[in-house]
């Protein structure tokens, strides 16, 4: 019985750690893109090893796509093994 309760408590912390990790990656990716494009209006989400970027500007999407390799390499340097591998766009 006691082990079951401890397992439930540890499970709660595991989910919190995953969400904090995703928030950290989202913030790092958003800050990096904002450094390249200071006036950009974007929303960044991270799922597994992919960054999803939402923006209404097609020009901004093209510019991010052209600089995709540089953005991913800087994220790799900053985040290490937790860095995303791909950038994808949403409407």
N, C-alpha and C positions, 0 to 999 in steps of 0.2 A: 504493500500500500504506500509506504513512504517513498519508495523509488518511483512510483507512478507520479506522485505529486511533484517530486524534484524534476522529473522529466518534463512535466508540463511547464514548470517555471523556466527551465532552461530553453525550452522551445520558444517561449515568448521573447527571450533575449536574442535568440538566433534571428527571428524575424526583424527585430529592431536593428540589429547589426547590418542586415542586408539592406534595409531601407536607408540607413545612414550612409552606407557605402554608395548606393545609387544617387543619393542627394549630393554627395561629395563629387562624384563623377559628373553629374549634371552641372553643378556649379563650376567645376574646372573647365568643362567644355564651353559653357556659356561665357565665362570670363575670357577664355582664349579667343573665341569668335568675336566678342565685343572689342578685344584689343585690335583685331584686324579691321573690323567694321564698327567704329564707335557709335554710329547713329542707327544701327540695325535694330529692328523690332522682331525678335525671334523668341521661340519657345523650344527648349532643348529637353529631350527625354532620353534616358538610357535604358535599354533592355538587352540583357545578356552582353554581347560584345558589339552592339550596334548603337550609334547615336541617331536619333530621329530628330530632325530639325523642321519646325513648322514656321513658315513665313508666307506672307502674301506677295512679296516682291520676287518676281521671276529673275530680275537682274541680280539680286542678292543670292539667290539659289545658284545662278551660274557662276558668280564670283567665288562662292564657297566651294562649289564643285571644282573649279580651276585650282584652288589652293588646298584641296582635300589632302594631298600627300603631306604638305607642310603642317597642316593642322593635326593630322593623325600622328606624325612623327614627334611633334611637340607634346601632344598628350601622352605618347609613349614615354617620353623623357620625364614627364611630370608625374605620371601615375604608375609607371612600371608595368607589372604583369596584369594589373586591373584595367589597363587602357583599352578602349574600344578599337576594333579592327576596321569597322565600316562606318560610313556616313550615309544616311538615307533621308529622303525628304518626304514630308507630308503636307497636305494642303490645309 
